[in-house]
Amino acid sequence: MTTQIRWLGFIGTLMIAIGVGLAILNEPARQTAASESLHVAMVSEGADIYAQNCVACHGASGEGIAAYPPLTTAGALDAQILYNTIERGRYNTAMAAFGVEEGGVLTGAQIQSLVTMIQAGTWDAVATRVAALGLTPPQIVVAEIPAETMAQVAALPNGSVLATGLTVYAENCAACHGANGEGSSLAPALNTDELRVRLNDDAIARIVQEGVPGTLMSSWSRALTSEQQQAVVTLVSNWGELNAAGVKLPVIESAALDTSPQAVANGQRLFSLLCTQCHGVDGYGTQIAPALNNQTFLSQTPNAAIQQIISGGVTGTNMPAWGGYLTDADIAAITAYLRSLEATAPIVAPAQP
């Protein structure tokens, strides 16, 4: 009996030893599988975080929007650099601090997931997820350049540079400055003799590179190459030559605004949810943001300007870009609600305590 017990004990010990040995052999594979599973989960979570916080500026597939830079090459950056940029923002740019300890909305774990997603570079999958969540930003208004117009410009002295400048302008600038540089309520005219006299090439280049704080004019230094920036500067400085040659771009037509009771009601609901914390109940303003419910603002700001401000935000202020969160219909509805206030709005905004 004693011998039998000893053999059973020996066999049990041997089985335990074999099990431990097999576990040790399998541990690297198990750890690798666990690491891969965690990586997939972080990339998935990062895509959702990106959709909810980043697409308005950087685009559904990281391509960058207007003056906001693309992220498609950011995956090559050091992870700590990416983490610090997201957490703390970038000084003197539109990149805000997203870390909770910096006044933002993302925890350290969420920022890490976002960094992992950016470094993974799966932008097609990100774009698909953004679309599934209904957060794809609206298309930027672009002025179309007819082929005959481009040929006409190319035939001018320094025509190749002017043609490049006109193309860059049509794709990036016309929505605010007007198809032919005539200006709008969003941005000043660029096609004037007064501006050509007042600003030399260096001054224009500096504005393009640095932007103008407190306005919709962002820095374009990251979105445009140096050659593209110089081409725009050349265009603005020499626009008189295009005028003399009769070169004109088609004017961009704004879609009619739906001011039906349903659209106004939807706009009021969205305004209450998203805007009152800064602009105050009924749009009377707070110390954070100005009043919108007054004749001064509403009479001087066309519908297209209001929509552009909501969609693109205002550089250097607390006004974010809502284009990645709201659909075109949502932005139009908020505009319709604000426009409905005009008939009874006070002449000037009431003073805030």
One Martini backbone bead per residue (centre of mass of N, CA, C, O) as a GRO file, in nm:
protein
  353
    1MET     BB    1   0.059   0.062  -0.022
    2THR     BB    2   0.300   0.254   0.011
    3THR     BB    3   0.410   0.216  -0.276
    4GLN     BB    4   0.155   0.317  -0.423
    5ILE     BB    5   0.158   0.602  -0.307
    6ARG     BB    6   0.435   0.680  -0.417
    7TRP     BB    7   0.360   0.647  -0.714
    8LEU     BB    8   0.133   0.854  -0.717
    9GLY     BB    9   0.307   1.090  -0.629
   10PHE     BB   10   0.505   1.079  -0.863
   11ILE     BB   11   0.301   1.112  -1.091
   12GLY     BB   12   0.183   1.381  -0.996
   13THR     BB   13   0.448   1.542  -1.004
   14LEU     BB   14   0.505   1.489  -1.303
   15MET     BB   15   0.249   1.628  -1.412
   16ILE     BB   16   0.307   1.903  -1.298
   17ALA     BB   17   0.576   1.945  -1.440
   18ILE     BB   18   0.465   1.920  -1.724
   19GLY     BB   19   0.259   2.152  -1.703
   20VAL     BB   20   0.462   2.374  -1.640
   21GLY     BB   21   0.634   2.336  -1.893
   22LEU     BB   22   0.408   2.394  -2.098
   23ALA     BB   23   0.340   2.678  -1.992
   24ILE     BB   24   0.617   2.796  -2.050
   25LEU     BB   25   0.617   2.738  -2.357
   26ASN     BB   26   0.327   2.902  -2.401
   27GLU     BB   27   0.365   3.195  -2.295
   28PRO     BB   28   0.460   3.361  -2.539
   29ALA     BB   29   0.206   3.305  -2.710
   30ARG     BB   30   0.003   3.420  -2.507
   31GLN     BB   31   0.122   3.705  -2.493
   32THR     BB   32   0.096   3.768  -2.793
   33ALA     BB   33  -0.212   3.735  -2.811
   34ALA     BB   34  -0.280   3.946  -2.594
   35SER     BB   35  -0.138   4.184  -2.735
   36GLU     BB   36  -0.302   4.172  -2.999
   37SER     BB   37  -0.579   4.211  -2.868
   38LEU     BB   38  -0.517   4.486  -2.740
   39HIS     BB   39  -0.445   4.635  -2.999
   40VAL     BB   40  -0.718   4.604  -3.138
   41ALA     BB   41  -0.884   4.747  -2.917
   42MET     BB   42  -0.731   5.022  -2.930
   43VAL     BB   43  -0.788   5.085  -3.226
   44SER     BB   44  -1.095   5.085  -3.200
   45GLU     BB   45  -1.114   5.303  -2.981
   46GLY     BB   46  -0.954   5.519  -3.137
   47ALA     BB   47  -1.161   5.555  -3.366
   48ASP     BB   48  -1.390   5.664  -3.189
   49ILE     BB   49  -1.236   5.904  -3.072
   50TYR     BB   50  -1.173   6.034  -3.341
   51ALA     BB   51  -1.466   6.073  -3.440
   52GLN     BB   52  -1.547   6.260  -3.177
   53ASN     BB   53  -1.266   6.475  -3.193
   54CYS     BB   54  -1.102   6.498  -3.506
   55VAL     BB   55  -1.253   6.522  -3.792
   56ALA     BB   56  -1.302   6.833  -3.822
   57CYS     BB   57  -0.980   6.870  -3.891
   58HIS     BB   58  -0.853   6.570  -4.013
   59GLY     BB   59  -1.058   6.381  -4.106
   60ALA     BB   60  -1.180   6.065  -4.173
   61SER     BB   61  -0.868   5.978  -4.304
   62GLY     BB   62  -0.637   6.193  -4.216
   63GLU     BB   63  -0.613   6.430  -4.455
   64GLY     BB   64  -0.721   6.685  -4.385
   65ILE     BB   65  -0.852   7.028  -4.327
   66ALA     BB   66  -0.742   7.257  -4.483
   67ALA     BB   67  -0.528   7.389  -4.238
   68TYR     BB   68  -0.535   7.106  -4.139
   69PRO     BB   69  -0.345   6.846  -4.079
   70PRO     BB   70  -0.229   6.556  -4.155
   71LEU     BB   71  -0.203   6.195  -4.024
   72THR     BB   72  -0.082   5.978  -4.227
   73THR     BB   73   0.234   6.042  -4.112
   74ALA     BB   74   0.225   6.028  -3.786
   75GLY     BB   75   0.307   5.723  -3.726
   76ALA     BB   76   0.628   5.792  -3.730
   77LEU     BB   77   0.605   5.899  -3.466
   78ASP     BB   78   0.656   5.927  -3.156
   79ALA     BB   79   0.451   5.833  -2.905
   80GLN     BB   80   0.516   6.067  -2.704
   81ILE     BB   81   0.463   6.298  -2.896
   82LEU     BB   82   0.170   6.234  -2.951
   83TYR     BB   83   0.071   6.238  -2.662
   84ASN     BB   84   0.153   6.533  -2.594
   85THR     BB   85  -0.012   6.670  -2.814
   86ILE     BB   86  -0.292   6.573  -2.721
   87GLU     BB   87  -0.277   6.659  -2.422
   88ARG     BB   88  -0.145   6.977  -2.471
   89GLY     BB   89  -0.101   7.061  -2.743
   90ARG     BB   90  -0.041   7.358  -2.957
   91TYR     BB   91   0.114   7.632  -2.968
   92ASN     BB   92  -0.034   7.863  -3.176
   93THR     BB   93  -0.276   7.671  -3.239
   94ALA     BB   94  -0.569   7.466  -3.298
   95MET     BB   95  -0.442   7.271  -3.091
   96ALA     BB   96  -0.578   7.126  -2.837
   97ALA     BB   97  -0.624   7.019  -2.516
   98PHE     BB   98  -0.728   6.674  -2.417
   99GLY     BB   99  -0.643   6.650  -2.139
  100VAL     BB  100  -0.779   6.647  -1.828
  101GLU     BB  101  -0.530   6.803  -1.689
  102GLU     BB  102  -0.577   7.038  -1.935
  103GLY     BB  103  -0.910   7.056  -1.980
  104GLY     BB  104  -1.007   6.809  -2.112
  105VAL     BB  105  -1.165   6.474  -2.224
  106LEU     BB  106  -0.909   6.283  -2.195
  107THR     BB  107  -0.764   6.015  -2.103
  108GLY     BB  108  -0.482   5.838  -2.094
  109ALA     BB  109  -0.603   5.581  -2.226
  110GLN     BB  110  -0.734   5.726  -2.468
  111ILE     BB  111  -0.477   5.848  -2.585
  112GLN     BB  112  -0.334   5.576  -2.627
  113SER     BB  113  -0.539   5.470  -2.834
  114LEU     BB  114  -0.497   5.698  -3.037
  115VAL     BB  115  -0.199   5.646  -3.087
  116THR     BB  116  -0.228   5.353  -3.185
  117MET     BB  117  -0.405   5.422  -3.429
  118ILE     BB  118  -0.211   5.613  -3.576
  119GLN     BB  119   0.026   5.401  -3.596
  120ALA     BB  120  -0.137   5.188  -3.763
  121GLY     BB  121  -0.276   5.327  -4.030
  122THR     BB  122  -0.610   5.258  -4.055
  123TRP     BB  123  -0.783   5.473  -4.240
  124ASP     BB  124  -1.006   5.317  -4.384
  125ALA     BB  125  -1.138   5.209  -4.123
  126VAL     BB  126  -1.190   5.483  -3.998
  127ALA     BB  127  -1.378   5.597  -4.218
  128THR     BB  128  -1.591   5.376  -4.181
  129ARG     BB  129  -1.655   5.442  -3.883
  130VAL     BB  130  -1.735   5.736  -3.921
  131ALA     BB  131  -1.972   5.675  -4.111
  132ALA     BB  132  -2.131   5.488  -3.913
  133LEU     BB  133  -2.157   5.744  -3.703
  134GLY     BB  134  -2.216   6.014  -3.871
  135LEU     BB  135  -1.909   6.201  -3.885
  136THR     BB  136  -1.874   6.310  -4.157
  137PRO     BB  137  -1.760   6.566  -4.303
  138PRO     BB  138  -1.817   6.819  -4.483
  139GLN     BB  139  -1.781   6.960  -4.774
  140ILE     BB  140  -1.584   7.171  -4.927
  141VAL     BB  141  -1.599   7.452  -5.091
  142VAL     BB  142  -1.557   7.455  -5.452
  143ALA     BB  143  -1.413   7.606  -5.720
  144GLU     BB  144  -1.458   7.582  -6.051
  145ILE     BB  145  -1.223   7.526  -6.327
  146PRO     BB  146  -1.211   7.587  -6.631
  147ALA     BB  147  -1.011   7.499  -6.889
  148GLU     BB  148  -1.008   7.779  -7.037
  149THR     BB  149  -0.909   7.937  -6.791
  150MET     BB  150  -0.638   7.795  -6.753
  151ALA     BB  151  -0.529   7.866  -7.035
  152GLN     BB  152  -0.545   8.173  -6.994
  153VAL     BB  153  -0.346   8.185  -6.755
  154ALA     BB  154  -0.099   8.031  -6.880
  155ALA     BB  155  -0.054   8.269  -7.105
  156LEU     BB  156   0.063   8.434  -6.901
  157PRO     BB  157   0.275   8.585  -6.724
  158ASN     BB  158   0.356   8.352  -6.506
  159GLY     BB  159   0.126   8.127  -6.552
  160SER     BB  160   0.197   7.871  -6.384
  161VAL     BB  161   0.181   8.007  -6.105
  162LEU     BB  162  -0.105   8.125  -6.133
  163ALA     BB  163  -0.245   7.853  -6.176
  164THR     BB  164  -0.168   7.734  -5.905
  165GLY     BB  165  -0.290   7.958  -5.729
  166LEU     BB  166  -0.583   7.926  -5.832
  167THR     BB  167  -0.622   7.634  -5.745
  168VAL     BB  168  -0.568   7.670  -5.444
  169TYR     BB  169  -0.782   7.885  -5.401
  170ALA     BB  170  -1.035   7.724  -5.493
  171GLU     BB  171  -0.986   7.485  -5.272
  172ASN     BB  172  -0.930   7.695  -4.996
  173CYS     BB  173  -1.054   8.020  -5.028
  174ALA     BB  174  -1.334   8.086  -5.173
  175ALA     BB  175  -1.543   8.039  -4.940
  176CYS     BB  176  -1.445   8.322  -4.802
  177HIS     BB  177  -1.315   8.526  -5.043
  178GLY     BB  178  -1.418   8.433  -5.298
  179ALA     BB  179  -1.389   8.345  -5.623
  180ASN     BB  180  -1.254   8.662  -5.695
  181GLY     BB  181  -1.164   8.816  -5.424
  182GLU     BB  182  -1.426   8.994  -5.310
  183GLY     BB  183  -1.535   8.879  -5.067
  184SER     BB  184  -1.689   8.858  -4.734
  185SER     BB  185  -1.821   8.809  -4.420
  186LEU     BB  186  -1.565   8.618  -4.354
  187ALA     BB  187  -1.374   8.781  -4.562
  188PRO     BB  188  -1.161   8.962  -4.722
  189ALA     BB  189  -1.053   9.124  -4.980
  190LEU     BB  190  -0.794   9.047  -5.244
  191ASN     BB  191  -0.912   9.207  -5.513
  192THR     BB  192  -0.727   9.491  -5.468
  193ASP     BB  193  -0.551   9.780  -5.495
  194GLU     BB  194  -0.516   9.845  -5.195
  195LEU     BB  195  -0.381   9.574  -5.114
  196ARG     BB  196  -0.142   9.586  -5.321
  197VAL     BB  197  -0.023   9.840  -5.176
  198ARG     BB  198  -0.022   9.760  -4.864
  199LEU     BB  199   0.084   9.463  -4.952
  200ASN     BB  200   0.336   9.265  -4.958
  201ASP     BB  201   0.465   8.959  -5.003
  202ASP     BB  202   0.557   8.917  -4.710
  203ALA     BB  203   0.284   8.980  -4.573
  204ILE     BB  204   0.118   8.764  -4.714
  205ALA     BB  205   0.290   8.521  -4.632
  206ARG     BB  206   0.251   8.554  -4.326
  207ILE     BB  207  -0.056   8.507  -4.324
  208VAL     BB  208  -0.052   8.225  -4.448
  209GLN     BB  209   0.138   8.096  -4.230
  210GLU     BB  210  -0.010   8.224  -3.946
  211GLY     BB  211  -0.247   8.387  -3.962
  212VAL     BB  212  -0.552   8.513  -3.777
  213PRO     BB  213  -0.636   8.585  -3.486
  214GLY     BB  214  -0.992   8.571  -3.438
  215THR     BB  215  -1.031   8.409  -3.703
  216LEU     BB  216  -1.069   8.200  -3.993
  217MET     BB  217  -0.761   8.244  -4.022
  218SER     BB  218  -0.536   8.014  -4.077
  219SER     BB  219  -0.275   7.821  -4.084
  220TRP     BB  220  -0.092   7.699  -4.394
  221SER     BB  221   0.193   7.559  -4.343
  222ARG     BB  222   0.085   7.244  -4.333
  223ALA     BB  223  -0.116   7.228  -4.594
  224LEU     BB  224   0.107   7.379  -4.757
  225THR     BB  225   0.335   7.426  -4.963
  226SER     BB  226   0.571   7.648  -5.047
  227GLU     BB  227   0.478   7.665  -5.343
  228GLN     BB  228   0.177   7.717  -5.287
  229GLN     BB  229   0.209   7.970  -5.120
  230GLN     BB  230   0.360   8.137  -5.336
  231ALA     BB  231   0.134   8.120  -5.549
  232VAL     BB  232  -0.075   8.280  -5.384
  233VAL     BB  233   0.088   8.535  -5.353
  234THR     BB  234   0.111   8.590  -5.656
  235LEU     BB  235  -0.188   8.613  -5.710
  236VAL     BB  236  -0.258   8.852  -5.522
  237SER     BB  237  -0.039   9.051  -5.644
  238ASN     BB  238  -0.154   8.971  -5.968
  239TRP     BB  239  -0.471   9.004  -6.017
  240GLY     BB  240  -0.480   9.234  -6.224
  241GLU     BB  241  -0.405   9.055  -6.469
  242LEU     BB  242  -0.665   8.888  -6.467
  243ASN     BB  243  -0.858   9.122  -6.502
  244ALA     BB  244  -0.740   9.225  -6.778
  245ALA     BB  245  -0.803   8.924  -6.908
  246GLY     BB  246  -1.092   8.820  -6.792
  247VAL     BB  247  -1.066   8.648  -6.536
  248LYS     BB  248  -1.313   8.402  -6.418
  249LEU     BB  249  -1.494   8.264  -6.161
  250PRO     BB  250  -1.733   8.087  -6.050
  251VAL     BB  251  -1.992   8.140  -5.852
  252ILE     BB  252  -2.091   8.047  -5.543
  253GLU     BB  253  -2.374   7.879  -5.450
  254SER     BB  254  -2.619   7.897  -5.216
  255ALA     BB  255  -2.823   7.729  -5.033
  256ALA     BB  256  -3.124   7.712  -4.935
  257LEU     BB  257  -3.300   7.789  -4.646
  258ASP     BB  258  -3.460   7.610  -4.401
  259THR     BB  259  -3.759   7.774  -4.233
  260SER     BB  260  -3.915   7.573  -4.104
  261PRO     BB  261  -4.055   7.477  -3.813
  262GLN     BB  262  -3.891   7.213  -3.796
  263ALA     BB  263  -3.609   7.334  -3.837
  264VAL     BB  264  -3.619   7.534  -3.599
  265ALA     BB  265  -3.669   7.323  -3.377
  266ASN     BB  266  -3.411   7.164  -3.427
  267GLY     BB  267  -3.219   7.403  -3.379
  268GLN     BB  268  -3.303   7.459  -3.086
  269ARG     BB  269  -3.220   7.186  -2.974
  270LEU     BB  270  -2.918   7.203  -3.052
  271PHE     BB  271  -2.855   7.467  -2.910
  272SER     BB  272  -2.925   7.367  -2.622
  273LEU     BB  273  -2.711   7.131  -2.622
  274LEU     BB  274  -2.435   7.300  -2.752
  275CYS     BB  275  -2.449   7.643  -2.695
  276THR     BB  276  -2.542   7.761  -2.408
  277GLN     BB  277  -2.274   7.734  -2.239
  278CYS     BB  278  -2.165   7.994  -2.410
  279HIS     BB  279  -2.425   8.169  -2.543
  280GLY     BB  280  -2.667   8.106  -2.393
  281VAL     BB  281  -2.974   8.155  -2.327
  282ASP     BB  282  -3.108   8.247  -2.627
  283GLY     BB  283  -2.825   8.391  -2.713
  284TYR     BB  284  -2.713   8.621  -2.481
  285GLY     BB  285  -2.465   8.525  -2.356
  286THR     BB  286  -2.132   8.525  -2.218
  287GLN     BB  287  -1.806   8.527  -2.099
  288ILE     BB  288  -1.720   8.316  -2.324
  289ALA     BB  289  -1.948   8.423  -2.531
  290PRO     BB  290  -2.125   8.574  -2.755
  291ALA     BB  291  -2.392   8.720  -2.869
  292LEU     BB  292  -2.666   8.635  -3.111
  293ASN     BB  293  -2.931   8.785  -2.991
  294ASN     BB  294  -2.901   9.033  -3.228
  295GLN     BB  295  -2.902   9.276  -3.467
  296THR     BB  296  -2.605   9.313  -3.521
  297PHE     BB  297  -2.542   9.020  -3.598
  298LEU     BB  298  -2.786   8.929  -3.787
  299SER     BB  299  -2.768   9.171  -4.003
  300GLN     BB  300  -2.436   9.112  -4.065
  301THR     BB  301  -2.499   8.785  -4.092
  302PRO     BB  302  -2.510   8.557  -4.302
  303ASN     BB  303  -2.589   8.236  -4.344
  304ALA     BB  304  -2.314   8.140  -4.459
  305ALA     BB  305  -2.149   8.250  -4.221
  306ILE     BB  306  -2.275   8.088  -3.994
  307GLN     BB  307  -2.213   7.807  -4.113
  308GLN     BB  308  -1.904   7.841  -4.126
  309ILE     BB  309  -1.858   7.888  -3.824
  310ILE     BB  310  -1.975   7.624  -3.722
  311SER     BB  311  -1.797   7.433  -3.895
  312GLY     BB  312  -1.491   7.589  -3.854
  313GLY     BB  313  -1.474   7.800  -3.663
  314VAL     BB  314  -1.245   8.004  -3.447
  315THR     BB  315  -0.950   8.116  -3.442
  316GLY     BB  316  -0.844   8.187  -3.109
  317THR     BB  317  -1.098   8.055  -2.982
  318ASN     BB  318  -1.380   7.875  -2.833
  319MET     BB  319  -1.463   7.805  -3.127
  320PRO     BB  320  -1.552   7.527  -3.266
  321ALA     BB  321  -1.561   7.262  -3.488
  322TRP     BB  322  -1.876   7.109  -3.607
  323GLY     BB  323  -1.847   6.946  -3.881
  324GLY     BB  324  -1.786   6.647  -3.748
  325TYR     BB  325  -2.074   6.631  -3.581
  326LEU     BB  326  -2.241   6.776  -3.798
  327THR     BB  327  -2.460   6.819  -4.023
  328ASP     BB  328  -2.574   7.016  -4.264
  329ALA     BB  329  -2.864   7.016  -4.147
  330ASP     BB  330  -2.789   7.102  -3.860
  331ILE     BB  331  -2.653   7.371  -3.931
  332ALA     BB  332  -2.901   7.487  -4.076
  333ALA     BB  333  -3.092   7.473  -3.830
  334ILE     BB  334  -2.938   7.667  -3.647
  335THR     BB  335  -2.956   7.901  -3.844
  336ALA     BB  336  -3.266   7.914  -3.851
  337TYR     BB  337  -3.300   7.979  -3.554
  338LEU     BB  338  -3.139   8.242  -3.547
  339ARG     BB  339  -3.312   8.381  -3.769
  340SER     BB  340  -3.584   8.369  -3.598
  341LEU     BB  341  -3.478   8.599  -3.387
  342GLU     BB  342  -3.461   8.876  -3.542
  343ALA     BB  343  -3.746   9.011  -3.503
  344THR     BB  344  -3.693   9.013  -3.157
  345ALA     BB  345  -3.428   9.133  -3.134
  346PRO     BB  346  -3.211   9.312  -2.998
  347ILE     BB  347  -2.997   9.553  -3.089
  348VAL     BB  348  -2.835   9.471  -2.836
  349ALA     BB  349  -2.656   9.321  -2.616
  350PRO     BB  350  -2.674   9.222  -2.313
  351ALA     BB  351  -2.538   9.255  -2.024
  352GLN     BB  352  -2.295   9.091  -1.840
  353PRO     BB  353  -2.210   8.990  -1.511
   0.00000   0.00000   0.00000
